[in-house]
C-alpha cells in the first residue's frame, strides 16, 4: 500500500512540474544562400524550476530520419547557425530541451522548415503634409506577414534612396517639408531581413498661390496627388483661425482655382484635400496662408502752401501720412480755364511726410494758380483729396505819370485762413524791407514814383497762415512787381581822357544795365570799339592807346527797366 502511494505522489509531482516550465519554439529559420548557412531563431524557454541544462538540435532531410546536429550547453542562447550541405533538399529542424522539473522528461519543439518566403507587398495608404509641422508624412496598414520586422521608406528618385527604417505604421519626415514634396515608397522586411518588393510611389498634392490685393483675388495652383487613379478633390479653408472646413468641391482634373471677392483684412489658409475613391484614404496638401489687410488710407493730406520764390519759380509744399499705403501723389492744377487737370505725379517715399513740387510752366506774373493733391494707394485707387492752395497774384496798374496801383488776391484755402498780411519793398530784389502790415481783407496799394529813392522800386505780398490743426504755420509769397524812375537818358558829346570827364557812357534814370550795346566808329565808318557794358562805356582807347583827337560817331541800343527799347546815335569829340 505504501509503495502505491509513493508512485502516485511522484506522478502528480511530475505533472505539476511540467506545468511550471516549457521549452522554446522555433520562431524562424533564415537561410543565407551565399554561405549556405541556416540560422535558427527561437524564443526563450520558461525554466521556472531551473532544471534546463542543454538543447539538442535535430534535422531531417526530405522527411527522412531525425539526426542530431549539435548539443548546445548554454540555455541562454536563442539562435544557432548550421551549414546546409544541399540547398535543393527540404530541411526541417526541431529543438529538444533537457530536462523538465522532474529531471526525467524533455521538451520537443514543433518542427520548422527553412523559410525563404518574402513578406507580402503592401502599399502606402497616403502621403500627406502633417498640419501642425507642415512636414511630409506617410501612413500604411500593418503587413499581414506574421514575422514582419519593420519597414523601409524610400525617396523615389533616381536612384531610389532609403530615408527611414521604422517599426511604426506612421511617420513624419522631418527633413522633408512643403518645399520638398518628394515621392515616397515603402517595402516590408521580416525577421530574416527578407524584403518585399518596393511599393508604387506616391506623392502628396503640392499647393502654391498668389494674392492680387488690387483685384481682391487669390489664385491657387497645385500638382495633383500622384499614385491614385480615382480621386475626389476638395478645397479646405480656415478663415481667421476659426477652423478648417470644406470650401468647395473640385473636379478630379482641376489643378488651379481663382477665388474672387476676398475680404481684405481676413487671414486665409488653404489646403487641398484628396480622397482615394477606392480605399477612402485621404491626403492633405501643404497649407498656404495669406495675411491680407485693408489699405490704410491717409488721415493727413494737407497742401501747406503754394508760393513764388524770388520771382523765379512757383513751388508747393504738402504734408501726408508716412505710415499708410500711399503709392503716389497726383498733383492737379487749376489753370486759367478754372478746371483742375493732372499736372504732376510724385511717388510716395517711406518714412517721409513732407513733400514739395515745382511748376516751371506757371506764368505767375500774369495769373494766379490753384493746386490740390490726390493720394493713390498701391492699387492706384484715389484715397484722399487735399485742400486747395491758390497763389497770390500781384498786379500792377499805371495810374498816371507818378502814381501806380497794386492789387492782389489774398491766399485762399488754408485750414484756418490767413493770420496776417505784409507788404514788402525792395530796391534791388535781394534785400526786402517791411513797408506795412495790412489786414488780409486789404488787397490794394498805391505808390508814387516820387517816393522812390532809387531808379527802381519793387513790391511783393506775404500771407501768413493761421496756426492749423497740424500745429504748423506756412507763408505764401506773391510774384514781384516793380516800378521804375525812367527818363533823361543822354550821352556826353565830349570826353577828355586826361580829365574827370574821361568816359563815354549812358546817363539817366531807370535804364537796364544788363541789356544794351555801344559801338564807336571813325568818320570813315570803320568800327573801332564796342561794349555791352553800357554803364561802363568807352574810355577813349583803341587797341590800348588813346584815340587821336577828333570827331567820332557812336550808336547806342538799350532798354529801360520797363523793357522799353531805345536807340541813340550821334557824334563825340575827343580832346587831347
GINOR-V240565 format. One record per backbone hydrogen bond with DSSP energy under -0.5 kcal/mol. CO is the residue of the C=O (numbers start at 1). NH is the residue of the N-H. Records with the same first field share a line. If there is no record, write none. Layout:
CO->NH ; NH
This chain:
1->5
2->6
3->7
4->8
5->9
6->10
7->11
8->12
9->13
10->14
11->15
12->16
13->17
14->18
15->19
17->20 ; 21
22->46
25->43
28->30 ; 41
29->115
30->39
31->33
32->35 ; 36 ; 37
36->38 ; 84
37->32
38->40 ; 82
39->30
40->80
41->27 ; 28
45->47
46->22 ; 48
47->50
54->98
55->72
56->96
57->69 ; 70
58->94
59->67
60->62 ; 92
61->64
67->59
70->57
71->73
72->55
73->75
74->77
78->42
80->40
82->38
83->85
86->89
89->91
90->62
91->114
92->60
93->112
94->58
95->109
96->56
97->107
98->53 ; 54
100->103
105->99 ; 100
107->97 ; 109
112->93
114->116
115->31
126->139
128->130 ; 137
130->134
134->178
135->130
136->173
137->128
138->171
139->125 ; 126
145->148
147->191
150->189
151->166
152->187
153->163 ; 164
154->156 ; 185
155->157 ; 161
157->159
161->155
164->153
166->151
169->140
171->138
172->174
173->136 ; 176
175->177
176->136
177->180
180->182
183->156
184->202
185->154
186->199
187->152
188->196
189->149 ; 150
190->193
194->190
202->184
203->226
205->207 ; 286
206->223
208->221
210->219
211->213
212->216 ; 217
215->261
216->262
217->212
218->220 ; 259
219->210
220->257
221->208
223->206
225->227
226->203
229->231
230->277
232->275
233->250
234->236 ; 273
235->247 ; 248
236->271
237->245
238->240 ; 269
239->242
243->239
245->237
248->235
250->233
251->254
255->222
257->220 ; 259
258->260
259->218
262->264
263->266
266->268 ; 292
267->240
268->290
269->238
270->288
271->236 ; 273
272->274 ; 285
273->234
274->283
275->232 ; 277
276->280
281->276
283->274
284->129
288->270
290->268 ; 292
295->297
296->325
299->301
300->321
302->304 ; 319
305->317
307->309 ; 315
308->310
309->312 ; 313
313->309 ; 315
314->359
315->307
316->357
317->304 ; 305
318->355
319->302
322->351
325->378
327->348
328->376
329->331 ; 346
330->332 ; 374
331->343 ; 344
332->372
333->335 ; 341
334->370
335->338
339->335
341->333
344->331
346->329
349->352
353->320
355->318
357->316
358->360
359->314 ; 362
362->364
363->366 ; 367
369->391
370->334
371->389
372->332
373->386
374->330
375->383 ; 384
376->327 ; 328
377->380
381->377
384->375
389->371
390->412
391->393
392->394 ; 479
393->395 ; 409
395->407
397->399 ; 405
402->449
403->399 ; 400
404->447
405->397
406->445
407->395
408->410
412->390
417->466
420->464
421->438
422->424 ; 462
423->435 ; 436
424->460
425->433
426->458
430->432
433->425
436->423
438->421
439->442
443->408
445->406
447->404
448->451
449->452
455->485
457->483
458->426
459->481
460->424
461->478
462->422
463->476
464->419 ; 420
468->471
472->468
474->465
476->463
477->308
481->459
483->457
484->486
487->509
490->507
493->573
495->575
496->499
500->502
501->496
503->505
504->538
505->492
507->490
509->487
510->561
511->513
512->515
515->559
517->557
518->531
519->555
520->528 ; 529
521->553
522->525
526->522
529->520
531->518
532->534
533->536 ; 537
534->506
538->504
540->547
542->545
545->542
550->574
552->572
553->521
554->570
555->519
556->568
557->517
558->566
559->512
560->563
564->560
566->558
568->556
570->554
572->552 ; 574
573->495 ; 575
574->550
575->497
